[in-house]
Amino acid sequence: MKTRHSLLLCTLVAGVAACNKPASQAPQQEQAAAGSAVVKIGTANPLTGPFAHWGRDADNGVKLAVQEANAEKLTLDGKPVTFEVVSEDDQADPKVATQVAQRMVDAKIAGIVGHLTSGAAIPASRIYADAGIPMISGSVTSPSFTQQGYHNTYRLIANDLQQGQALAKYAVDKLGAKRVAVIDDRTTYGQGLADDFAKSAEQAGAKVVKREFTTNTATDFMAVLTSIKGEKPDLLFYGGMDAQAGPMVKQMAKLGIKAAFMGADGVNTPEFAKLGGDSAEGSYASSAGAPKEKLPGYGEFSQKYKQQFQADIQAYAPYTYDAAKVLIAAMKRAGSAEPAKYLPEIAKTDYQGVTGPVKFDSKGDIQQATVSLYQLKQGKWVGL
């Protein structure tokens, strides 16, 4: 995120080609007032492809926060300012993400909310760090994200180690799982999460009877599942996203695999329920945050979100909304949108957001991180 003039907004909807070129000028709901400075806040997410529903959700959270900030008619560096969103499609691809990050730097953004996935955010974070641009993610869960030693990198949710431990404990202690099969999608997120779950499950007393992998673009899991079926697992854990988990549970049912199915925050979406249909019923998943109904500002935020975007929240919009709010609050305290001036204020954050209290530790992780667990019942995720 940096500051200054002109808008680069790439408005994307389903079916539009990926935004591989620099973000182009597009109409906005909030027009810069005459004589005001423009402060650009970037956000990078997968806006096309199988994870586009996640990306649009995260993108919308930032846009809603910026819209509200503009209604405040703020003054920074002695000038009235208008915030604008620089929105790009990183396709959840590490290589594309680094290209997007460089374009964001070149566009003089004041700060970045994102990237959505760990695999995209981690390589992109180096580019933002080199440029001194503050980076806050509302969705990245890989522990590595904040372990790189960068001074500009923050996150608002729990990490995969915390999720893996909570899920494994529930699987063993509450579900009585003794024989566990584990599949991951070989992404930074999926593999890391699966490793953490497998290690924690074995420490809790279960045996990992089979460890397999797939990709984050696969749709056919019959060979992998057939190799698992013979091991007769009590539970199958998948480290990956809903686009693969939905077809996977259908194919488990087709093969007659009776094991309980468990995933993490990548599975905890309405999309998984839709893709998995009846076969998804009874599945378990986590959220790298408090249960939605316990988030202090979720009810009001959900209403605003639905009214603005005519859609239900998928997962991370409340967190990206808070991330953008944290950036803007730091600018207000510093009286400036210059990254070098307001970056030190982020570490001092003590903010009450819709997702709860936001304070960061010395690494940039959220303090008092919470993991919540859910089961899919009648097509809806219900807190455990």
VENKA-V889833 format. One record per residue. RES is the residue in three letters. OMEGA is omega in radians with two decimals (* if undefined). D_CENTER is the distance of its C-alpha to the mean C-alpha in Angstrom with 1 decimal. Layout:
res=RES omega=OMEGA d_center=D_CENTER
res=RES omega=OMEGA d_center=D_CENTER
This chain:
res=MET omega=3.02 d_center=17.9
res=LYS omega=-3.14 d_center=21.7
res=THR omega=2.81 d_center=24.3
res=ARG omega=-2.71 d_center=27.1
res=HIS omega=3.02 d_center=28.3
res=SER omega=-3.02 d_center=27.5
res=LEU omega=2.96 d_center=24.4
res=LEU omega=-3.10 d_center=22.3
res=LEU omega=3.13 d_center=20.4
res=CYS omega=-3.12 d_center=19.5
res=THR omega=-3.06 d_center=19.3
res=LEU omega=3.01 d_center=18.2
res=VAL omega=-3.12 d_center=18.7
res=ALA omega=3.10 d_center=19.0
res=GLY omega=3.13 d_center=21.8
res=VAL omega=-3.08 d_center=21.7
res=ALA omega=-3.13 d_center=21.9
res=ALA omega=-3.06 d_center=19.1
res=CYS omega=-3.10 d_center=19.3
res=ASN omega=3.12 d_center=20.8
res=LYS omega=3.10 d_center=23.2
res=PRO omega=-3.10 d_center=22.8
res=ALA omega=-3.03 d_center=21.3
res=SER omega=3.13 d_center=24.4
res=GLN omega=3.13 d_center=25.8
res=ALA omega=3.13 d_center=25.1
res=PRO omega=3.10 d_center=26.3
res=GLN omega=3.08 d_center=24.4
res=GLN omega=-3.12 d_center=25.0
res=GLU omega=3.12 d_center=25.7
res=GLN omega=3.13 d_center=28.4
res=ALA omega=3.13 d_center=29.3
res=ALA omega=-3.14 d_center=32.4
res=ALA omega=3.10 d_center=35.5
res=GLY omega=-3.13 d_center=35.8
res=SER omega=3.05 d_center=32.3
res=ALA omega=3.14 d_center=30.0
res=VAL omega=3.09 d_center=26.7
res=VAL omega=-3.07 d_center=23.6
res=LYS omega=3.06 d_center=20.9
res=ILE omega=-3.10 d_center=17.2
res=GLY omega=2.95 d_center=15.0
res=THR omega=-3.08 d_center=11.6
res=ALA omega=-3.05 d_center=10.7
res=ASN omega=2.99 d_center=8.8
res=PRO omega=-3.10 d_center=10.4
res=LEU omega=3.02 d_center=12.8
res=THR omega=3.11 d_center=15.3
res=GLY omega=-3.00 d_center=15.7
res=PRO omega=-3.13 d_center=14.5
res=PHE omega=-3.08 d_center=10.8
res=ALA omega=3.13 d_center=11.9
res=HIS omega=3.05 d_center=11.4
res=TRP omega=-3.06 d_center=7.6
res=GLY omega=3.13 d_center=8.2
res=ARG omega=3.11 d_center=11.0
res=ASP omega=3.13 d_center=9.4
res=ALA omega=3.13 d_center=7.1
res=ASP omega=-3.14 d_center=10.4
res=ASN omega=3.12 d_center=12.5
res=GLY omega=3.12 d_center=11.3
res=VAL omega=-3.11 d_center=12.4
res=LYS omega=3.14 d_center=15.5
res=LEU omega=3.11 d_center=16.5
res=ALA omega=-3.13 d_center=16.4
res=VAL omega=3.09 d_center=18.4
res=GLN omega=3.14 d_center=20.8
res=GLU omega=3.11 d_center=21.6
res=ALA omega=3.13 d_center=22.1
res=ASN omega=3.12 d_center=24.6
res=ALA omega=3.12 d_center=26.4
res=GLU omega=-3.14 d_center=27.2
res=LYS omega=-3.07 d_center=29.2
res=LEU omega=3.03 d_center=28.4
res=THR omega=3.10 d_center=30.6
res=LEU omega=-3.11 d_center=29.5
res=ASP omega=3.08 d_center=31.9
res=GLY omega=-3.12 d_center=34.6
res=LYS omega=2.99 d_center=33.4
res=PRO omega=-3.09 d_center=31.8
res=VAL omega=2.97 d_center=28.3
res=THR omega=3.10 d_center=26.2
res=PHE omega=3.08 d_center=22.5
res=GLU omega=-3.10 d_center=21.2
res=VAL omega=2.98 d_center=17.9
res=VAL omega=-3.00 d_center=17.7
res=SER omega=-3.13 d_center=15.3
res=GLU omega=-3.14 d_center=15.0
res=ASP omega=3.10 d_center=14.0
res=ASP omega=3.07 d_center=13.1
res=GLN omega=-3.07 d_center=13.3
res=ALA omega=-3.08 d_center=10.8
res=ASP omega=-3.10 d_center=14.1
res=PRO omega=-3.12 d_center=14.9
res=LYS omega=3.12 d_center=18.2
res=VAL omega=-3.11 d_center=17.1
res=ALA omega=3.12 d_center=14.4
res=THR omega=3.08 d_center=17.3
res=GLN omega=3.10 d_center=19.5
res=VAL omega=-3.13 d_center=17.0
res=ALA omega=3.14 d_center=16.8
res=GLN omega=3.09 d_center=20.6
res=ARG omega=3.09 d_center=21.0
res=MET omega=3.12 d_center=18.9
res=VAL omega=3.14 d_center=21.3
res=ASP omega=-3.13 d_center=24.2
res=ALA omega=3.09 d_center=23.3
res=LYS omega=3.06 d_center=23.7
res=ILE omega=3.13 d_center=20.4
res=ALA omega=-3.14 d_center=20.5
res=GLY omega=-3.10 d_center=16.9
res=ILE omega=2.98 d_center=13.5
res=VAL omega=-3.06 d_center=10.2
res=GLY omega=-0.18 d_center=7.6
res=HIS omega=-3.04 d_center=7.5
res=LEU omega=-3.02 d_center=4.3
res=THR omega=3.13 d_center=5.9
res=SER omega=-3.10 d_center=8.2
res=GLY omega=3.11 d_center=11.2
res=ALA omega=-3.02 d_center=10.8
res=ALA omega=-3.03 d_center=9.9
res=ILE omega=3.09 d_center=12.8
res=PRO omega=3.12 d_center=15.6
res=ALA omega=-3.05 d_center=14.7
res=SER omega=3.13 d_center=14.7
res=ARG omega=-3.12 d_center=18.4
res=ILE omega=3.09 d_center=19.3
res=TYR omega=3.13 d_center=17.9
res=ALA omega=3.12 d_center=19.6
res=ASP omega=-3.13 d_center=22.8
res=ALA omega=3.14 d_center=22.9
res=GLY omega=-3.09 d_center=22.2
res=ILE omega=3.12 d_center=19.4
res=PRO omega=-3.09 d_center=17.0
res=MET omega=3.08 d_center=13.3
res=ILE omega=3.09 d_center=10.8
res=SER omega=3.05 d_center=7.1
res=GLY omega=-3.02 d_center=5.4
res=SER omega=-3.06 d_center=2.4
res=VAL omega=-3.06 d_center=5.1
res=THR omega=3.12 d_center=7.6
res=SER omega=3.11 d_center=10.6
res=PRO omega=-3.09 d_center=13.5
res=SER omega=-3.06 d_center=14.8
res=PHE omega=-3.11 d_center=12.4
res=THR omega=-3.14 d_center=14.6
res=GLN omega=-3.08 d_center=17.6
res=GLN omega=3.12 d_center=18.8
res=GLY omega=3.12 d_center=20.9
res=TYR omega=-3.09 d_center=19.5
res=HIS omega=-2.99 d_center=20.5
res=ASN omega=-2.90 d_center=17.9
res=THR omega=-3.09 d_center=14.6
res=TYR omega=3.03 d_center=12.7
res=ARG omega=-3.06 d_center=9.7
res=LEU omega=-3.07 d_center=9.6
res=ILE omega=3.12 d_center=8.7
res=ALA omega=3.13 d_center=10.8
res=ASN omega=-3.04 d_center=10.9
res=ASP omega=3.10 d_center=11.9
res=LEU omega=3.12 d_center=15.6
res=GLN omega=3.10 d_center=15.4
res=GLN omega=-3.12 d_center=13.8
res=GLY omega=3.13 d_center=16.3
res=GLN omega=-3.12 d_center=19.2
res=ALA omega=-3.13 d_center=18.6
res=LEU omega=-3.13 d_center=18.4
res=ALA omega=3.13 d_center=21.4
res=LYS omega=3.14 d_center=23.4
res=TYR omega=-3.12 d_center=23.0
res=ALA omega=-3.07 d_center=23.9
res=VAL omega=-3.03 d_center=27.0
res=ASP omega=-3.05 d_center=28.2
res=LYS omega=-3.11 d_center=27.5
res=LEU omega=3.12 d_center=27.5
res=GLY omega=-3.12 d_center=30.2
res=ALA omega=3.11 d_center=28.6
res=LYS omega=3.12 d_center=30.9
res=ARG omega=-3.01 d_center=30.3
res=VAL omega=2.99 d_center=26.7
res=ALA omega=-3.08 d_center=25.5
res=VAL omega=3.06 d_center=22.2
res=ILE omega=3.00 d_center=20.6
res=ASP omega=-3.05 d_center=17.7
res=ASP omega=3.10 d_center=16.6
res=ARG omega=3.02 d_center=17.5
res=THR omega=3.09 d_center=14.2
res=THR omega=3.13 d_center=13.2
res=TYR omega=-3.00 d_center=10.6
res=GLY omega=-3.12 d_center=13.0
res=GLN omega=3.13 d_center=16.1
res=GLY omega=3.13 d_center=15.2
res=LEU omega=3.14 d_center=14.1
res=ALA omega=3.09 d_center=17.3
res=ASP omega=-3.13 d_center=19.4
res=ASP omega=3.12 d_center=18.4
res=PHE omega=-3.09 d_center=19.1
res=ALA omega=3.13 d_center=22.3
res=LYS omega=-3.12 d_center=23.6
res=SER omega=3.13 d_center=23.0
res=ALA omega=3.14 d_center=24.6
res=GLU omega=3.09 d_center=27.6
res=GLN omega=-3.14 d_center=28.0
res=ALA omega=3.06 d_center=28.1
res=GLY omega=3.10 d_center=30.8
res=ALA omega=3.08 d_center=29.4
res=LYS omega=3.05 d_center=30.2
res=VAL omega=-3.02 d_center=27.9
res=VAL omega=3.13 d_center=30.3
res=LYS omega=3.08 d_center=28.3
res=ARG omega=-3.10 d_center=25.5
res=GLU omega=3.08 d_center=24.5
res=PHE omega=3.09 d_center=22.0
res=THR omega=3.08 d_center=21.1
res=THR omega=3.14 d_center=18.8
res=ASN omega=3.03 d_center=15.7
res=THR omega=-3.07 d_center=18.2
res=ALA omega=3.05 d_center=20.8
res=THR omega=-3.12 d_center=22.2
res=ASP omega=-3.09 d_center=25.3
res=PHE omega=-3.03 d_center=25.0
res=MET omega=-3.11 d_center=28.6
res=ALA omega=3.14 d_center=29.9
res=VAL omega=-3.10 d_center=27.3
res=LEU omega=3.10 d_center=27.7
res=THR omega=3.13 d_center=31.5
res=SER omega=3.14 d_center=31.5
res=ILE omega=-3.04 d_center=29.6
res=LYS omega=-3.10 d_center=31.9
res=GLY omega=3.14 d_center=34.9
res=GLU omega=3.11 d_center=33.4
res=LYS omega=-3.13 d_center=33.1
res=PRO omega=3.01 d_center=29.9
res=ASP omega=-3.05 d_center=29.3
res=LEU omega=3.05 d_center=25.6
res=LEU omega=3.10 d_center=23.3
res=PHE omega=3.10 d_center=19.9
res=TYR omega=3.03 d_center=17.4
res=GLY omega=-3.10 d_center=14.6
res=GLY omega=-2.99 d_center=12.6
res=MET omega=-3.06 d_center=11.1
res=ASP omega=-3.10 d_center=13.0
res=ALA omega=3.07 d_center=14.8
res=GLN omega=-3.08 d_center=16.8
res=ALA omega=3.14 d_center=16.9
res=GLY omega=3.07 d_center=18.7
res=PRO omega=-3.11 d_center=21.5
res=MET omega=-3.12 d_center=21.8
res=VAL omega=3.06 d_center=22.8
res=LYS omega=-3.12 d_center=25.3
res=GLN omega=3.00 d_center=26.8
res=MET omega=3.14 d_center=27.0
res=ALA omega=-3.14 d_center=29.0
res=LYS omega=-3.14 d_center=31.2
res=LEU omega=3.14 d_center=32.1
res=GLY omega=3.09 d_center=32.9
res=ILE omega=-3.03 d_center=30.4
res=LYS omega=-3.09 d_center=30.5
res=ALA omega=3.00 d_center=27.9
res=ALA omega=3.14 d_center=25.2
res=PHE omega=-3.13 d_center=21.7
res=MET omega=3.03 d_center=18.7
res=GLY omega=3.13 d_center=15.1
res=ALA omega=-3.07 d_center=12.0
res=ASP omega=3.11 d_center=8.8
res=GLY omega=-3.13 d_center=8.6
res=VAL omega=-3.02 d_center=11.9
res=ASN omega=-3.13 d_center=11.7
res=THR omega=2.99 d_center=11.9
res=PRO omega=-3.12 d_center=15.1
res=GLU omega=3.10 d_center=15.0
res=PHE omega=3.13 d_center=15.7
res=ALA omega=-3.13 d_center=18.6
res=LYS omega=-3.11 d_center=19.9
res=LEU omega=-3.09 d_center=19.8
res=GLY omega=3.13 d_center=21.3
res=GLY omega=-3.12 d_center=23.8
res=ASP omega=-3.11 d_center=26.3
res=SER omega=-3.14 d_center=25.4
res=ALA omega=-3.07 d_center=22.0
res=GLU omega=3.13 d_center=23.9
res=GLY omega=3.14 d_center=23.8
res=SER omega=3.14 d_center=20.7
res=TYR omega=3.09 d_center=18.8
res=ALA omega=3.13 d_center=15.1
res=SER omega=2.98 d_center=13.2
res=SER omega=-3.12 d_center=10.6
res=ALA omega=-3.13 d_center=9.3
res=GLY omega=3.12 d_center=11.2
res=ALA omega=3.06 d_center=14.5
res=PRO omega=-3.07 d_center=15.6
res=LYS omega=-3.09 d_center=15.0
res=GLU omega=3.13 d_center=18.8
res=LYS omega=3.07 d_center=19.0
res=LEU omega=-2.99 d_center=16.7
res=PRO omega=-3.09 d_center=19.5
res=GLY omega=-3.00 d_center=18.6
res=TYR omega=-3.07 d_center=16.7
res=GLY omega=3.14 d_center=19.9
res=GLU omega=3.14 d_center=20.8
res=PHE omega=-3.13 d_center=17.4
res=SER omega=3.11 d_center=17.1
res=GLN omega=3.13 d_center=20.6
res=LYS omega=-3.11 d_center=20.0
res=TYR omega=-3.10 d_center=17.0
res=LYS omega=3.12 d_center=19.1
res=GLN omega=-3.09 d_center=22.1
res=GLN omega=-2.97 d_center=20.5
res=PHE omega=-3.14 d_center=18.6
res=GLN omega=-3.13 d_center=20.6
res=ALA omega=3.04 d_center=17.6
res=ASP omega=3.09 d_center=16.0
res=ILE omega=3.07 d_center=12.5
res=GLN omega=-3.11 d_center=10.3
res=ALA omega=-2.85 d_center=7.6
res=TYR omega=-3.14 d_center=5.5
res=ALA omega=3.12 d_center=8.5
res=PRO omega=-3.10 d_center=10.3
res=TYR omega=3.09 d_center=8.1
res=THR omega=3.03 d_center=8.1
res=TYR omega=3.12 d_center=11.7
res=ASP omega=3.14 d_center=12.5
res=ALA omega=3.11 d_center=11.3
res=ALA omega=3.11 d_center=13.6
res=LYS omega=3.12 d_center=16.2
res=VAL omega=3.09 d_center=16.3
res=LEU omega=-3.09 d_center=17.0
res=ILE omega=3.10 d_center=19.6
res=ALA omega=3.10 d_center=21.1
res=ALA omega=3.07 d_center=21.6
res=MET omega=-3.14 d_center=23.3
res=LYS omega=3.14 d_center=25.5
res=ARG omega=-3.14 d_center=26.6
res=ALA omega=-3.07 d_center=27.4
res=GLY omega=-3.06 d_center=29.1
res=SER omega=3.03 d_center=27.6
res=ALA omega=3.07 d_center=24.7
res=GLU omega=-3.09 d_center=25.9
res=PRO omega=-3.10 d_center=23.2
res=ALA omega=-3.10 d_center=25.9
res=LYS omega=-3.05 d_center=27.1
res=TYR omega=3.14 d_center=24.0
res=LEU omega=3.13 d_center=21.9
res=PRO omega=-3.13 d_center=24.0
res=GLU omega=-3.12 d_center=23.3
res=ILE omega=3.14 d_center=19.6
res=ALA omega=-3.12 d_center=20.7
res=LYS omega=-3.04 d_center=23.0
res=THR omega=2.99 d_center=20.4
res=ASP omega=-2.90 d_center=21.5
res=TYR omega=3.07 d_center=19.7
res=GLN omega=-3.08 d_center=19.6
res=GLY omega=3.10 d_center=16.6
res=VAL omega=3.13 d_center=15.8
res=THR omega=-3.14 d_center=13.6
res=GLY omega=-3.14 d_center=16.5
res=PRO omega=3.14 d_center=18.1
res=VAL omega=2.98 d_center=16.4
res=LYS omega=-3.09 d_center=18.3
res=PHE omega=3.03 d_center=17.5
res=ASP omega=-3.04 d_center=19.5
res=SER omega=3.12 d_center=21.2
res=LYS omega=-3.08 d_center=18.5
res=GLY omega=3.07 d_center=15.9
res=ASP omega=3.07 d_center=14.2
res=ILE omega=3.04 d_center=14.1
res=GLN omega=3.11 d_center=17.4
res=GLN omega=3.12 d_center=18.1
res=ALA omega=-3.10 d_center=14.8
res=THR omega=3.00 d_center=14.9
res=VAL omega=3.09 d_center=14.2
res=SER omega=-3.07 d_center=15.4
res=LEU omega=-3.05 d_center=16.8
res=TYR omega=2.96 d_center=17.6
res=GLN omega=3.14 d_center=20.1
res=LEU omega=-3.14 d_center=20.4
res=LYS omega=-3.12 d_center=23.7
res=GLN omega=3.06 d_center=25.3
res=GLY omega=-3.12 d_center=22.1
res=LYS omega=3.08 d_center=20.1
res=TRP omega=-3.09 d_center=17.9
res=VAL omega=-3.12 d_center=20.1
res=GLY omega=-3.14 d_center=19.5
res=LEU omega=* d_center=21.7
